[in-house]
Every structure is written in structure tokens, then in C-alpha cells.
Amino acid sequence: MEALVYPETDKKSGEVKPTAKTMKALVYHGPGKKSWEDKPKPILTAPTDAIVKILKTTICGTDLHIMKGDVPAVTDGRIIGHEGVGIIEEVGNSVSNFKKGDHVIISCITSCGKCEYCKKGMYSHCEDGGWILGNLIDGTQAEYVRIPHADNSLYPIPAGADEEALVMLSDILPTGFECGVLNGQVKPGDIVAIVGAGPVGLAALLTAQFYTPAEIIMIDQDDNRLDVAKTFGATKSVNSASENAIDKIMSLTNGKGVDVAIEAVGIPATFELCQEIIAPGGHIANIGVHGKSVTLHLENLWSKNITITTRLVDTVTTPLLLKTVQAKKIEPKQLITHHFRLDQVIEAYDTFGNAAKEKALKVILTNDN
């Protein structure tokens, strides 16, 4: 293998010297501050690493939380992003499942596959990984990305597969399925309410239908997203901006409430709503990224046999979901509403951040370089 050399930087300014190999990337500089700028091209730092050239990536609601300062672990100078598909440019000596030129899905979760948590299937708590891309290490909204533990953190793209659709397998589809549907224990005949009809809420909607619930009620403040939800299989919708969502849910359920309430926003008001509409014996499954404290109403819930779950996606279901996408049992490409070049990422953030006005769900960023 060719000898690896770290990019040279100026000792005083910290800037990359002109002779160093650079790439373009979206860089976080504190709450509300980001820029598209030159950064050192990543290199292998461990024999289990792979360097992946990004072909397509996207923006996640979690990235918006980062930009608001809700994720303090993300520091000034970090390249953002944890989703994407690409082509492997280089692999470390210990990578056995992949080689240069392979097309791959990048998992949002890095997994060593060997630690105590990985052996439990809790990849999100990997002792040498977890959610680190675009969080603790540089991420995928760039021309290239370094993927640690590549054998366990990448998935091969089947020949002829739609790359755009498979970007949804990096994060939102397994997140909606694992954190919402599986944690919520959705089962046949259930009445399910999903609070938040954004991309992850819609992913929960798509995958909840695996279990044939009797009703799936979408709750949001955006009529466009509620209309989209109906085309994706929602049986009823509630606009919480124009009507009392609690009263409406209770009227739809004969005053009993819902069997499963999936929180897919990440603000106090939506978690409160889930507590108000859950039926005795029900499950509240939190998906949302919460940057502020919420009130847990145990004075109301202590005697109702309620289960409340939290989870960071583990991506253990990615192979299963890939099969369902390949079999066309679900169509995640429906979630894509906008396309941009990778170098238009600032414009893409403006569009995604103004989702109601722009009627945006998922955006696709394509690296044409």
C-alpha cells in the first residue's frame, strides 16, 4: 500500500498548506454558523478504515439540531453529515469485506462488531463507535469521508439498485423502524399515532405497515406533510395547529387513546402530547432528538401500565430493510423532494430548514466531482 502522509497545515493559522490534498466540505462553526470550505482530504488512520468518495448524501433533522447548538458534542470545525452512498477509494489492511471500487451504503452508526454492546446488537453504544460520523468525527457532507470499522459500518449496494433510495437506509428508515415501530411494539389491530410527519415520522409510517395496525394517525402542523402521509398509508391525520389534537385523538378513539404514540419531533410539546393521548397499557416510543428538558407526568401515568422507550438507532435492521426495498415492499424514494449538487449544500440547508414553505422532505446532494 502507498505510504500515508497527513496533510500539512500551517502551525500558526492551522490552515491547510496549498500542497496538501484537500476537498470541499460543509463545516460547522458553532450555532447558526456553517460554511462550504476546503478541508484536508481524509486518510486511513487505522487498518480497519475505509476512505469513501461520496456520490450522494443528504441532510437530517439531527443536523438541524446540531446547527441550533442542541448537540454540544459537535465542536467548531466539524464536517457535518452521517448519511450517504459512495464508492470505496481505499481500504486498510484489515478490511476484508470490501475493496477499492465497491459501491456502498454508509451507516450512520459505526460498529466495531466486537465490544460488549455490539455483541448485544446495540451498535449505537459501540465502545469504539456509535453515532460518531458528523458528531465526534468528520462526516459525509463532503467529497470524501473516512469510515472506521468499515467491515461492520458499510453495506454493499446490490447491482442495479437505486442509489438515491438507498441513501434513506443510512439513517431515517432504520431509525423510524427501530426507534418507533419496534420499540413501540406495533402489532396487528393497534391504533398508532405518529407525532411529526417529517422524514423520520414518515419512515415510521412506512415501516409500521409491516405489522398491519388498524389505524395510523399522523399529527403535524403542516397540511402538505399530512397530505403526503395519506399517500404513504396514513388512515387519518390531525393538524395540531388548527385543531385541538388531544380532543381529536380522543374522539377518534372513543375516548380511550392510542395503543402506540411515536414521538418524531424532539420538542417538549410533542412529548407532552404523546403522554396525553396514550391509552392504558400503551407504548410511547421516542425518536426525536431532544435539546431541552421535558416534563414526565408520572402523576397521570404511574397507574396506566405505560411503557416509555428511548433509543438511538442501532441500524441492526438495515439488511432486512434493504431486502424490503429491493423487493419493492416499501418505496423510500418517495421521501425525496429536492435535488442539489453537493456544492449547493448551503442552499439545500435553507430549503430543508424551511420545510413547510418549500414543501421539503428529504433532499439529495450529488457529488459531481
Stockholm file with secondary structure:
# STOCKHOLM 1.0

chainA/1-369         MEALVYPETDKKSGEVKPTAKTMKALVYHGPGKKSWEDKPKPILTAPTDAIVKILKTTICGTDLHIMKGDVPAVTDGRIIGHEGVGIIEEVGNSVSNFKKGDHVIISCITSCGKCEYCKKGMYSHCEDGGWILGNLIDGTQAEYVRIPHADNSLYPIPAGADEEALVMLSDILPTGFECGVLNGQVKPGDIVAIVGAGPVGLAALLTAQFYTPAEIIMIDQDDNRLDVAKTFGATKSVNSASENAIDKIMSLTNGKGVDVAIEAVGIPATFELCQEIIAPGGHIANIGVHGKSVTLHLENLWSKNITITTRLVDTVTTPLLLKTVQAKKIEPKQLITHHFRLDQVIEAYDTFGNAAKEKALKVILTNDN
#=GR chainA/1-369 SS CCCCCCCCBCTTTCCBCTTSCEEEEEEECSTTCEEEEEEECCCCCSTTCEEEEEEEECCCHHHHHHHTTCCTTSCTTCBCCCCEEEEEEEECTTCCSCCTTCEEEECSSBCCSCSHHHHTTCGGGCTTCBSCBTTTBCCSSBSEEEESSHHHHEEECCTTCCHHHHHTTTTHHHHIIIIIIITTTCCTTCEEEEECCSHHHHHHHHHHGGGCCSEEEEEESCHHHHHHHHHHTCSEEEETTTSCHHHHHHHHTTTSCEEEEEECSCSHHHHHHHHHHEEEEEEEEECSCCCSCCCCCHHHHTTTTCEEECCCCCCTTHHHHHHHHHTTSSCGGGGEEEEEEGGGHHHHHHHHHTHHHHTCSEEEEECCC
#=GC SS_cons         CCCCCCCCBCTTTCCBCTTSCEEEEEEECSTTCEEEEEEECCCCCSTTCEEEEEEEECCCHHHHHHHTTCCTTSCTTCBCCCCEEEEEEEECTTCCSCCTTCEEEECSSBCCSCSHHHHTTCGGGCTTCBSCBTTTBCCSSBSEEEESSHHHHEEECCTTCCHHHHHTTTTHHHHIIIIIIITTTCCTTCEEEEECCSHHHHHHHHHHGGGCCSEEEEEESCHHHHHHHHHHTCSEEEETTTSCHHHHHHHHTTTSCEEEEEECSCSHHHHHHHHHHEEEEEEEEECSCCCSCCCCCHHHHTTTTCEEECCCCCCTTHHHHHHHHHTTSSCGGGGEEEEEEGGGHHHHHHHHHTHHHHTCSEEEEECCC
//
